[in-house]
Amino acid sequence: MEEFSTFGLLRSSFLFVVFISSLLVEGDNLDSDGSNALCKTDLTSFLPFPYGTVPNMVCRPLWNSYLLRYSHSKNNEITIVLSTIYTSGWVGIGFSRDGMMLNSSCMVGWVNLEGRGRIKQYYVKGFTPSEIKPDEGELPLTNVPPFVSLQGATIYLAFQLKFNKTLKTQPILLAFSTKTPHHHHLTVHDDKTTIYFDFSSGNTDSSVDLSRSILKDRRTHGTLALLAWGLFLPVGAILARYLKHKDRRWYYLHVAFQFIGFLLGIAAVVVGLSLNNTFHAFISAHKGIGIFVLVLTILQVLAFFSRPSQDSKYRRYWNWYHNWAGRICLFFAAVNIVLGIHIASAGQAWRVGYGFLLGSTLVTVIILEALLRLQRSRERDNHPPFQ
């Protein structure tokens, strides 16, 4: 414990920032080896003509386990096969003029309780289940019937569209729900995303891309949240617990780190709300935990202004509240960061970066806690109670 210094902790924090920043700027990485293997699946054994026999189908990973196969014909027909991991509920792909869910037309597939595949077009007139209209929409379906097939744990949605001109960059929406539609009425999706897909690029690397502004906002939101609740606020808590009796500057460092973390957290929430308004997303778990963490963070800041004096009889209860509220806040913040990385389908850099930061923080806390308890044990041995 004696060797632990303020300079050492600050230096480690700076290295954390440099390391995380260098990893996060890399962007989203896709697992190309796994995607290539899935793209080689033989469709002829379970998809009818023409879906299983279309030559030269382009196959691209989109989001989570979603794969898109497509092929253009000379008369502007495009054959699409969407596949993803499936357990229950429904999966869908929507076409939108502006990337928004409102007024989009979607193809949705599922397997009903009798084990039969169903696929329908839907039109999104609003954001409630009653405003998602079955057998309506603006997708120019051909006379080839859409088809859905479940093979093992993977569901395949196949349909064919005919446009007046070659389809190029197109905003598409991907969504899923774990609840099976009832009488063809969809339940609210569990998660969704918007992707700008270039159907004209063929095998080029530019075939999968989020709009630059949206991608920038997502990275900004994640980076700010990670730095706030993953770095500055935990370090501030560490300073308060383990430097209180070693360095007179602990209080000012604690306040500085907490204040910086609070500002970064507020900025992360603002960007997150902007993304939520853009996508009209219903990411209930991530949003709910985020609000809970934000409320606890604000209460911690307010507690600073209501701190009783050292000799107050209420100081003991204030310390107890302040300590446990902070611990609960940081725990749920860590859970929400992991959840956010999963929801955003972030690349390996995000997982490695936050894994390194979280692991380093936990190891530091374990070591410092062990040293603190050892020191207290020695102090008790050196000062036995009066007998």
N, C-alpha and C positions, 0 to 999 in steps of 0.2 A: 504493500500500500504506500510505503514511503517513497518508492521509486516512481509512483504515478504522479505526473505533473500536468499542470494546465497546458504547458506548451506541447506536451505529447498528445494530449487529446485534441487540441486545436489543429495540430499538424495532421493527425489522422482524419479529422473532419474535412480538411482541405483536400487531402488525397481522395477521400470518398467523392467529393464533388467533382474533381477532375476525372476520376474513373467512371463515374456514372454518366457524366456529360459526354465523354468520348464514346460510350456505348450507345446512349440513347439517340445520338444523331445519325446512327446508321439506318434507322427506319425499320420497316417490317420485313422480316425474312420468312420465306416459305420453305417448307420441308420438301424440296424438289425430288429427293429420292423416293419418298413414299408416294408422292403425287404421280411420278412417272410410272410406278408399278401399278397404281390404280387405273391410270390411263390406258394400260395395255390389256385391261379386262375385255374378254370377247363378248360382245353384245348380241351376237347372232343367236345364241342359245336361249335367250329369254325375251328379246325385244322383237316385235313383228316387223315386217317390211313396211316402210323403208328404213325404220330407225336403226335396225341392227345391221343393215347392209350398206349404209351410206359410205362411199369411199372418201378417204382423205379428211376425216373429221379432226378438227383442231381440238385439243384437250387442254384446259387451263384450270389450275386451282384458283378459287375465289376467296373464300372466307371460312374459317374453321375447317370442317371436312367437306365443304361444298366443292364439287368439280363441275365444270361446264364443258360439254362437248358440243360442237356446232359445225355446220358445213353449209356453204353458200352454193346455190345453183346459178346458172346463167340468167334465169328469168326472175332474179331477186327473191327466190325462195330461200329460206334459211331453216334448216332442221336442227332442233335443239334437244339435247339430252342432259338434264340436270341430275346429279346424284349426290347423296350425302348419307352419313350414318343416321339410322332411324331406329327408334325403339317404340314410340307411340306418338299420337297427335298428328300434326300436319306439317308439311314443309312447302314453301312457296317461293316463286321468283316473280317479281313485278317489273313492269316497264313504265317509266315515268318521263315526262318531258323535262322536269326541273330537278329530279332527284328526290322529290318529296313524296311521302306516302299518299297524301290527299290527291284524288283524281287519277291515281295510277290504276293500271289494269294488270291483273296477276293470274298466273297459272298455279294452282294449289293442288297438291296430291296427298293422299293418306291411305291407310289400310283400315277398314272399318272393323267393328267387333266380330264380324263373321269371317274376317280374313280376306275380304275382297278389296281390291285396289280401286280407288276413286280419284278422278282428276277433273277439275272444273276451272272455268275462268270466272274471276271475280272482279267487280269494280268497286273501288274504295271511294265512297261518297263522303265519308266522315271517319271519325276515330273511335266510334263505338261499334260493337259487334253487329247491331241492327243496321248499321250503315254500310256494311260490307256486303254487297249484293251479288248473290250467285247467278251464274249464267248471264251475266252482263259484263260489258267491257269493250275496249276499243282495239284489242289485239286482232290482227287480220289472219285468223286461222284458216288453213286450207281445208280441203275436203278429206284429208287424211285424219282419221280420228286420233285424238291425243291418247296416250297410253301411260299407265303406271305399273311398275313391277317391283316387288320386294325380293331381293336375292341375299339371303343371309341377313346381315345387319345393315345392308345398304338398300336405299330406295332410289328408284330411277323414275324421273318424270320426262316423258318424251312428247314433243309436239312440233308442229310445223307452221311457219308463218310466211306470208307473201306480202312484200312491201312494193311500193311504187318505184323505189330506187334502192340502191345498195345501202344496207344498214352499216353505219360507221360507228362513231363513238356514241354510246347510249347509256344514260343512267339506268341502272337496274337495282332493284331492291331484293334482298334476301331475308327471309324471316322463317321462324318456326315456332311451334307450340307443342307442348307435351300432352295437350288435351285433345281428344278426338272430336271432330265436328259433329254436332247434333242436328240431324235433319238438314245437312249441308250448310249449316250456319257456323261460321268460324268463331273460335274462341280468341281472346286477345293473345297476341304473340308473346312468347317469353323473351325473345330477343330479335333484333333486326339490324341491318346495316345497309348502306347505300354505296354502290361501287360504280365508277365510270369505266365501262368496258368498251374497248375498241375492237369491234367485230371485223374491221377491215385490215387489221395488222397481221393476221395470220399467225405465224410462229415467232413474231418479234417479241422482245421482252416488254414492250409497252402495252401488251394486251390487257394487263390488269393494273388499274391505277385509280386511286382516290383523287378527287379534285384536290389541287394543291392547297387551297385555303382550308378545306376540311381536314386534310391530313396534317397540316400545320397546327390547327386548333387541337386536334387529338393529341399530338405530341406535346404541345404546350401544356394542356390540361394534365397529362400524365407526368410530365417532368416537374411541374409545379407541385403537384400533390405528393410526388415521391420525395422531393427535396423538403417539403414542409413537414409531412407526417412520417417520413422515412429517415430523415437526417437531422434537421435542426431541432425539432421538438424532442426526439429521443435523446440527442446530445445534451440539450438543456436539462432534461430530467436527470441524466447521468451526472452532470455537473452539480446539481443540487444535492444528490444523495451521497456522492463519494468525495466531493471537495469541500463540503460544508465545514469540516473540522481541520482542513489542511491548508486552505488558501482563503485569505480574506476577500479575494476578488470573486469568489464563487457566486455571490448573489448578483453582482452586476453582469457576469457572464451568463448566468441562468436567465436573467431578464432579457438580455440582448438576444440570446438564441431563441427564446420563446417568442419574443416580439417579431423577429425575422420570420420564424416559422409560421406565426399567425398571419402575417401579411401575405406570405406565399400561399398559405392555405386559402385565404379569402380570394386571392387571384385565381387559384385553381377552381374554386367553386363558381366564380363568375364565368370562366371559360367553359366549365362543364354545363352550366345552365344555358349558355349560348348554343352549345352542341345539342342539348336536349331540345331546345326550341327549333333548331334547324331540322332535326330528324323526326321530331314528334315521337321520340322513342319512349317505350314503357319498360325501362330497365329498373324494375321496382326494387330489387335487392340492392344493387349498387347505389341507386339514388337514395333509398331509405337509410342505408348504413352511412352514406355520406352526410345526410342531414343530421343524423344522430351524432356523428363525430364532430361536425361543425358546431352543433349546440354545446357539446361538452367543451370544445376548444374555446368558445366564447365565454362559457361559464368560468373556465380557468382564468381567462384574462380579467373578467369582472372580479374574481376572487382576489386578484392582486390589489385592487382598490379597496377591498373590504377586509383586508388582513388585520386581525386584532393585534394589539401590542404584545410583547413577549410575556408580560406579567398578567395578561388578561386570563380569566378563567375559561374563556371560550377558545383560547389559542390551541388547546389540545384537540378540540373537535374540528377546528378549521384545518389543522395539519392533517388530521385523519381524512377529511373530505378531499382536500387538495391532492394528497398523495394517491388515493384510490381512484378519484375521478380522472387523474392524469394517466394512470395505468390502464384503466378501462378504455380511455380515448385512444391511446397508442395501440392497444390490442386490436380494437375494431378497425382502426386506420390501416393496420397491416393487413387484416383480412380484406378490406375493401381495395387496397392497392393490388393484391393478388387477383381479386375478382375483376378489377378494371383491366388488368393485363390480359386476362382470359377473354373478357367480353370484346376487347378491341382486336383480338387475334394478333397480339403484338409478336414481334419476332424474337429470336433467341437472344438478341442483345438486351432486350428489356428483362427477360427472365433471368439471365445471367447477372445483369447489373443489379437488379433488386435483390436477387438471391445472395449476391456478394455483400451488399449493404446490410441486409437483414441478418445474415449469418455473422458478419463482423460485429454488429451491434450486440447480438445475443452472446457471442463469445466474450466480448468486452465486459458485459454486465455480469456474466457468470464468474469471470476471473476477479473482478472488483468486489463482487458480493462475497466471494470466498475469502479474499484478503481482509475485507471489512469484518467479517465474522471472526476470523482468526485473530485479528487485532483486539476485538472486544473480549474474546476469550482470554487472551493474555492479560488484558487490563484487569479482568475479574480475578485472575490468579494472583496478580501482583497486589491487589487490594482486596483481600478477603473480608467478608462482613464481620463486624464486631461480635465477638462471642463472650 
